[in-house]
Amino acid sequence: MNRLYTTLSRTWLRPRHLGLRLVGVAGLFLALPALAQYRSYPLPAPNNDVIGQLLQYPAQQEDTLLDIARRFSLGQDEIVQANPQVDKWLPGKGTPVLLPTQFILPRGNRQGIIINVPEMRLYYFPPASKGLGQQVITYPVSIGRMDWDTPVGMTRVLRKDKDPVWYPPASIKKEHAEKGDILPDVVPAGPDNPLGQHAMRLGFNGYLIHGTNNPWGIGMRVTHGCVRMYPEDVAQLFDWVDVGTPVEILNDPVKVGWLGDTLYLEVHEPLEESNASPERLYEMAMQAVLGAVAQRPARISWARVREIVTQQNGVPTAISLDNRQTPSGTVQMTPGPTRLD
């Protein structure tokens, strides 16, 4: 584990990994400065819900999928699920890795923070007062384990703490003690603090959005219910979010959304404790699709819907019969810096 953490810390922002080459696509916003382009997306036009673009990246000799995930602000599970045929630990030099950097926006008002628990992803819609323009900023997150679920519902950011001190609750101290790990009553700020350097306390008692001193687990169900982020991601969000910002936490394994006249479907593995059978998940997808086409008629391939529900790979896929292609093609990424003309 220490070797993996060292590898992540050493490789995730190597300059040679940040070059892009467009194949058959021109004038995309992907020419923005490195890394920021994988977090920030212009808000789509009215009546549109899909942001971003699918990317393909050639793995380097020393890469793991975890390396690649952090390099492009993706979570561990989402990159693994998007690449079921790729070896997680040894993809192999030159192996094409699909980067799931296209998203259907979550339902609800596009304001404040929205977290979709099955997706393990946070969306931030900055207000005009932040001067960030009309955009949405999205980050991968870790969520609570099955026995320590992340609460769902509406809340707000109550407090922000830089270099937080952690007071382990009795329940967590008990769990650790049963494994022979005795936690202190107080964990001071510093490299051993599991909250990292930034924490935002929510209205749900005892729950926070925070960083971590072990970033390898981002995008997995590994927390005691809190929402955990990469250190570099939470530092950015911490600077933008004000106390009082609304936070909505959803449990939506199925999302649908429009891009132009094409309807897209995105399906994530449901939480284990929800006990959603494949048939129940298909029913959820069918209801969501029918709701979407109630006001905007479209011919739907239900066989394609069934296939997407079965795959549960978290990748938005067109289900309209007239157009099943991604809206603007696929971007091929190269390991070295490449000029964009």
Wavefront OBJ file of the C-alpha trace (Angstrom):
o trace
v 0.000 0.000 0.000
v 2.826 2.415 0.784
v 4.384 1.685 -2.588
v 1.075 2.422 -4.310
v 0.641 5.711 -2.441
v 4.195 6.719 -3.391
v 3.508 5.851 -7.020
v 0.363 7.986 -7.052
v 2.084 10.930 -5.418
v 5.026 10.686 -7.795
v 3.231 10.241 -11.097
v -0.177 11.858 -11.170
v 0.954 15.262 -12.520
v 3.951 14.366 -14.644
v 4.112 16.928 -17.449
v 4.503 14.249 -20.102
v 1.059 12.915 -19.293
v -0.759 16.150 -19.980
v -0.567 16.422 -23.767
v -3.663 16.075 -25.964
v -4.240 15.449 -29.628
v -7.640 15.955 -31.210
v -8.754 13.370 -33.765
v -11.409 14.667 -36.117
v -12.527 17.317 -33.598
v -11.637 20.988 -33.553
v -12.283 23.947 -31.311
v -13.166 22.000 -28.168
v -12.839 23.462 -24.683
v -10.447 20.603 -23.915
v -7.599 22.958 -24.826
v -7.875 24.532 -21.362
v -4.932 24.289 -18.925
v -4.076 20.795 -17.763
v -6.230 19.054 -15.146
v -8.711 21.925 -14.743
v -10.297 20.707 -17.978
v -11.227 17.416 -16.335
v -13.129 19.148 -13.533
v -14.795 22.199 -15.065
v -17.355 22.150 -17.863
v -19.515 24.873 -19.392
v -23.138 24.557 -18.393
v -25.046 23.019 -21.296
v -27.611 24.955 -23.273
v -31.169 25.056 -21.933
v -32.952 21.694 -22.127
v -29.595 19.918 -22.348
v -28.106 17.792 -19.597
v -24.881 16.191 -20.869
v -21.455 17.699 -20.168
v -17.918 16.695 -21.092
v -16.610 14.247 -23.621
v -15.319 10.699 -23.529
v -11.539 10.527 -23.788
v -9.128 7.736 -24.567
v -5.676 7.640 -23.019
v -2.775 5.278 -23.860
v -1.479 3.748 -20.628
v 2.221 4.166 -19.918
v 4.532 1.376 -18.832
v 4.383 2.171 -15.103
v 0.694 3.118 -14.971
v -2.034 1.481 -12.944
v -5.650 2.462 -13.460
v -5.410 4.206 -10.085
v -2.555 6.365 -11.379
v -4.590 7.332 -14.410
v -7.714 7.977 -12.335
v -6.048 10.495 -10.068
v -4.218 12.121 -12.964
v -7.563 12.989 -14.541
v -9.622 13.583 -11.367
v -11.523 10.311 -11.652
v -12.482 7.816 -8.980
v -11.138 4.296 -8.680
v -14.402 2.428 -9.197
v -15.568 4.589 -12.089
v -12.417 4.063 -14.146
v -12.412 0.321 -13.397
v -16.082 -0.047 -14.351
v -15.530 1.914 -17.573
v -12.657 -0.443 -18.511
v -13.800 -3.946 -17.528
v -11.336 -5.652 -19.872
v -8.272 -3.715 -18.666
v -6.027 -5.049 -15.882
v -6.375 -2.692 -12.913
v -2.758 -3.023 -11.792
v -0.935 -3.627 -15.078
v -2.826 -2.141 -18.018
v 0.296 -2.404 -20.197
v 2.062 0.228 -22.242
v -0.112 1.610 -25.012
v -3.320 -0.017 -23.791
v -6.213 2.338 -24.604
v -7.965 3.378 -21.395
v -11.403 4.960 -21.604
v -11.644 8.033 -19.385
v -15.274 8.464 -18.272
v -15.168 12.247 -18.454
v -18.661 12.689 -19.820
v -21.571 13.031 -17.402
v -25.311 13.476 -17.295
v -26.013 16.224 -14.797
v -27.905 15.070 -11.696
v -31.556 15.961 -11.263
v -32.574 18.918 -9.141
v -31.855 22.628 -9.116
v -28.481 23.491 -10.538
v -27.175 25.349 -7.536
v -24.780 24.680 -4.705
v -23.422 21.150 -4.243
v -25.129 17.987 -5.472
v -23.656 14.590 -4.591
v -24.912 11.409 -6.241
v -23.954 8.562 -3.910
v -24.029 5.555 -6.316
v -22.078 7.608 -8.854
v -19.588 8.644 -6.163
v -19.360 12.084 -7.714
v -19.905 15.643 -6.517
v -21.174 18.493 -8.700
v -20.706 22.140 -7.764
v -22.713 24.887 -9.442
v -21.015 28.170 -8.484
v -23.185 31.272 -8.046
v -22.608 34.307 -10.220
v -20.941 36.056 -7.272
v -17.926 33.732 -7.576
v -17.064 35.096 -11.008
v -16.503 31.605 -12.399
v -18.931 31.959 -15.271
v -21.698 29.585 -16.273
v -20.091 26.274 -15.495
v -20.327 23.127 -13.412
v -17.349 21.711 -11.552
v -17.298 18.012 -10.731
v -15.101 15.775 -8.585
v -14.942 12.084 -7.678
v -15.628 11.267 -4.035
v -15.564 8.347 -1.625
v -18.697 7.513 0.336
v -19.725 5.463 3.343
v -19.383 1.711 3.537
v -22.496 -0.431 3.622
v -22.578 -0.378 7.419
v -21.714 3.353 7.568
v -23.913 4.759 4.805
v -23.754 8.369 3.652
v -27.038 10.167 4.481
v -29.350 11.265 1.668
v -31.325 14.499 1.625
v -30.999 18.280 1.758
v -28.523 20.043 4.042
v -26.033 22.915 4.031
v -22.395 23.673 4.727
v -22.351 24.779 8.362
v -18.647 25.377 8.879
v -15.306 25.323 7.080
v -12.091 24.231 8.789
v -8.565 24.578 7.436
v -6.159 22.058 9.012
v -8.981 20.455 11.002
v -8.549 18.562 14.243
v -10.289 15.177 14.335
v -12.162 13.974 17.391
v -12.895 10.291 16.648
v -16.444 9.416 17.757
v -16.947 6.561 20.171
v -18.345 4.285 17.443
v -15.225 4.615 15.298
v -12.908 4.242 18.302
v -14.744 1.034 19.213
v -14.412 -0.343 15.687
v -10.677 0.346 15.625
v -10.165 -1.034 19.122
v -11.738 -4.333 18.071
v -8.974 -4.596 15.476
v -6.264 -3.742 17.985
v -5.881 -0.162 16.764
v -6.363 2.254 19.659
v -7.292 5.725 18.472
v -6.495 8.792 20.569
v -9.240 11.118 21.750
v -7.841 13.887 19.571
v -5.930 13.667 16.272
v -4.204 17.005 15.635
v -3.820 18.600 12.245
v -0.985 17.142 10.239
v -0.031 14.275 7.919
v -1.625 11.641 10.171
v -5.027 13.310 10.235
v -7.515 11.344 8.076
v -9.510 14.530 7.396
v -6.627 15.970 5.410
v -6.134 19.733 5.324
v -9.688 20.852 4.490
v -13.070 19.971 5.987
v -16.579 21.324 5.468
v -19.064 20.330 8.164
v -22.594 19.556 6.974
v -25.943 19.971 8.662
v -26.155 16.201 9.017
v -24.733 15.710 12.500
v -21.215 14.286 12.369
v -20.864 14.283 8.571
v -18.317 16.265 6.566
v -16.912 16.798 3.117
v -13.179 16.535 3.651
v -9.796 15.629 2.238
v -7.658 12.658 3.166
v -4.136 11.541 3.965
v -4.698 8.363 1.913
v -5.903 9.451 -1.546
v -5.671 5.979 -3.091
v -9.238 5.159 -1.984
v -11.088 8.014 -3.681
v -14.040 6.775 -5.671
v -14.772 3.800 -3.421
v -17.047 2.932 -0.493
v -14.439 3.265 2.227
v -15.570 5.985 4.657
v -17.624 6.048 7.844
v -20.298 8.042 6.016
v -18.393 11.236 5.252
v -17.698 12.427 1.710
v -13.970 12.154 1.030
v -12.087 13.923 -1.788
v -8.631 14.070 -3.331
v -6.536 16.660 -1.431
v -6.102 18.836 -4.525
v -9.830 18.688 -5.320
v -11.116 19.564 -1.846
v -8.615 22.441 -1.605
v -10.117 23.950 -4.743
v -13.709 23.407 -3.645
v -12.962 24.717 -0.142
v -11.852 28.079 -1.567
v -15.074 28.493 -3.564
v -17.769 27.198 -1.239
v -19.283 29.543 1.333
v -20.829 28.634 4.660
v -24.537 28.241 3.994
v -24.098 26.678 0.546
v -26.923 24.186 -0.056
v -25.941 20.532 -0.355
v -28.222 17.862 -1.795
v -27.227 14.203 -1.551
v -29.003 11.864 -3.960
v -29.235 8.110 -4.399
v -29.731 7.860 -8.175
v -28.092 4.871 -9.858
v -29.967 5.783 -13.061
v -29.683 9.136 -14.837
v -31.143 10.282 -18.155
v -30.482 13.491 -20.040
v -30.664 15.215 -23.384
v -27.946 16.496 -25.678
v -29.660 18.182 -28.572
v -32.302 15.777 -29.826
v -30.522 12.708 -28.484
v -31.450 11.089 -25.183
v -28.694 9.552 -23.079
v -28.805 6.980 -20.311
v -26.184 6.527 -17.570
v -26.396 3.629 -15.119
v -24.234 3.021 -12.049
v -24.048 0.011 -9.784
v -26.712 0.561 -7.106
v -25.777 0.583 -3.438
v -25.698 -2.953 -2.083
v -28.083 -2.167 0.764
v -30.728 -0.918 -1.665
v -31.253 -4.528 -2.818
v -32.107 -3.349 -6.327
v -32.452 -6.423 -8.536
v -31.578 -6.205 -12.258
v -35.283 -6.116 -13.032
v -35.882 -3.333 -10.524
v -32.988 -1.361 -12.015
v -34.454 -1.825 -15.492
v -37.805 -0.588 -14.205
v -36.081 2.492 -12.783
v -34.396 3.132 -16.123
v -37.665 2.640 -18.003
v -39.497 5.076 -15.720
v -36.726 7.667 -16.098
v -36.723 7.333 -19.885
v -40.504 7.550 -20.126
v -40.423 10.651 -17.959
v -37.831 12.248 -20.241
v -39.747 11.564 -23.463
v -43.107 12.661 -22.062
v -42.402 16.254 -23.122
v -39.851 15.570 -25.880
v -40.921 12.546 -27.934
v -38.177 10.238 -29.153
v -37.901 6.706 -30.492
v -36.071 4.603 -27.886
v -34.174 1.348 -28.283
v -35.341 -0.609 -25.256
v -32.874 -3.366 -26.087
v -30.127 -0.771 -25.744
v -31.592 0.368 -22.430
v -31.504 -3.220 -21.190
v -27.865 -3.573 -22.290
v -26.816 -0.396 -20.472
v -28.609 -1.493 -17.315
v -26.760 -4.815 -17.484
v -23.355 -3.181 -18.003
v -23.681 -0.554 -15.250
v -20.466 1.074 -16.469
v -21.427 4.669 -15.613
v -20.829 5.897 -19.177
v -23.551 8.058 -20.765
v -24.818 6.242 -23.852
v -27.255 7.387 -26.530
v -30.506 5.426 -26.536
v -32.348 7.354 -29.261
v -32.739 5.238 -32.387
v -31.768 8.036 -34.751
v -28.318 8.693 -33.288
v -26.220 6.418 -31.109
v -22.897 8.185 -31.604
v -21.203 10.379 -29.023
v -22.022 14.007 -29.826
v -18.584 15.243 -30.753
v -16.484 12.178 -31.355
v -13.711 10.708 -29.231
v -10.539 12.512 -28.260
v -7.322 10.506 -28.534
v -4.711 11.455 -25.931
v -0.960 11.123 -26.380
v 1.646 10.795 -23.623
v 3.753 13.746 -24.756
v 2.795 17.434 -25.029
v 1.161 18.108 -28.371
v 0.250 21.475 -29.745
v -3.443 22.063 -30.379
v -4.077 23.939 -33.596
l 1 2 3 4 5 6 7 8 9 10 11 12 13 14 15 16 17 18 19 20 21 22 23 24 25 26 27 28 29 30 31 32 33 34 35 36 37 38 39 40 41 42 43 44 45 46 47 48 49 50 51 52 53 54 55 56 57 58 59 60 61 62 63 64 65 66 67 68 69 70 71 72 73 74 75 76 77 78 79 80 81 82 83 84 85 86 87 88 89 90 91 92 93 94 95 96 97 98 99 100 101 102 103 104 105 106 107 108 109 110 111 112 113 114 115 116 117 118 119 120 121 122 123 124 125 126 127 128 129 130 131 132 133 134 135 136 137 138 139 140 141 142 143 144 145 146 147 148 149 150 151 152 153 154 155 156 157 158 159 160 161 162 163 164 165 166 167 168 169 170 171 172 173 174 175 176 177 178 179 180 181 182 183 184 185 186 187 188 189 190 191 192 193 194 195 196 197 198 199 200 201 202 203 204 205 206 207 208 209 210 211 212 213 214 215 216 217 218 219 220 221 222 223 224 225 226 227 228 229 230 231 232 233 234 235 236 237 238 239 240 241 242 243 244 245 246 247 248 249 250 251 252 253 254 255 256 257 258 259 260 261 262 263 264 265 266 267 268 269 270 271 272 273 274 275 276 277 278 279 280 281 282 283 284 285 286 287 288 289 290 291 292 293 294 295 296 297 298 299 300 301 302 303 304 305 306 307 308 309 310 311 312 313 314 315 316 317 318 319 320 321 322 323 324 325 326 327 328 329 330 331 332 333 334 335 336 337 338 339 340 341
